[in-house]
Amino acid sequence: MPINKGETFKNRDVFIDYPFEEVKFRWDRIKRKIFRRFYGEPENEIPVEPNGTLFNDALLYGDEITKEEYFNE
């Protein structure tokens, strides 16, 4: 089920898993930035653009996960 950026991103941090591309995303509500980590790698310190194809595909086809699931693996 697609993840809606509107109210969801406004109210809390969001963690997304997109297994098809083996990538996870983290929306930081306070910093208002999106961070990415590929499976088996640390989180990239450089935020990604909200209009990026990979991020938007993750919103459409990925799954919302917990903070713990984001940082594991």
C-alpha positions as CSV (number, residue, x, y, z in Angstrom):
1,M,0.0,0.0,0.0
2,P,1.5,3.4,-0.9
3,I,2.8,5.6,1.8
4,N,1.3,9.1,1.8
5,K,3.9,11.9,2.4
6,G,1.3,14.4,3.6
7,E,0.1,13.9,7.1
8,T,2.3,10.9,7.8
9,F,5.5,12.9,7.2
10,K,4.2,15.9,9.0
11,N,3.6,14.1,12.3
12,R,6.4,11.6,12.7
13,D,9.6,10.0,11.5
14,V,8.9,7.4,8.8
15,F,11.1,4.3,7.9
16,I,10.6,2.6,4.6
17,D,11.9,-0.7,3.2
18,Y,12.1,-1.3,-0.5
19,P,13.3,-4.9,-0.9
20,F,13.1,-4.8,-4.7
21,E,16.1,-2.4,-4.8
22,E,17.5,-3.5,-1.4
23,V,17.3,-0.1,0.0
24,K,15.7,1.6,3.0
25,F,14.8,5.2,3.6
26,R,14.3,7.3,6.7
27,W,12.3,10.5,6.9
28,D,13.5,12.7,9.7
29,R,10.6,14.9,10.7
30,I,12.7,17.4,12.7
31,K,15.4,17.9,10.1
32,R,12.8,17.6,7.3
33,K,15.3,15.4,5.3
34,I,15.3,11.9,3.8
35,F,18.2,9.6,4.4
36,R,19.0,6.3,2.6
37,R,20.9,3.1,3.3
38,F,21.4,0.2,1.1
39,Y,21.2,-3.3,2.6
40,G,24.4,-4.2,4.4
41,E,25.7,-0.6,4.3
42,P,25.6,2.3,6.8
43,E,23.3,5.2,6.2
44,N,24.4,7.8,3.7
45,E,25.0,11.1,5.5
46,I,23.9,13.1,2.4
47,P,20.1,13.5,2.3
48,V,18.3,12.4,-0.9
49,E,15.9,14.6,-2.9
50,P,12.2,14.1,-2.2
51,N,11.5,13.9,-5.9
52,G,14.0,11.2,-6.6
53,T,12.7,8.2,-8.6
54,L,14.1,5.5,-6.2
55,F,12.6,7.2,-3.1
56,N,9.2,7.7,-4.8
57,D,9.2,4.1,-6.0
58,A,9.8,3.1,-2.4
59,L,6.8,5.1,-1.3
60,L,4.6,3.4,-3.9
61,Y,5.9,-0.2,-3.6
62,G,7.8,-0.4,-0.3
63,D,6.7,-1.1,3.2
64,E,6.7,1.0,6.3
65,I,9.0,-0.5,8.9
66,T,10.1,0.3,12.4
67,K,13.2,2.2,13.4
68,E,14.8,-1.0,14.6
69,E,14.2,-2.7,11.3
70,Y,15.7,0.3,9.5
71,F,19.0,0.1,11.4
72,N,19.3,-3.7,11.4
73,E,20.9,-5.7,8.7
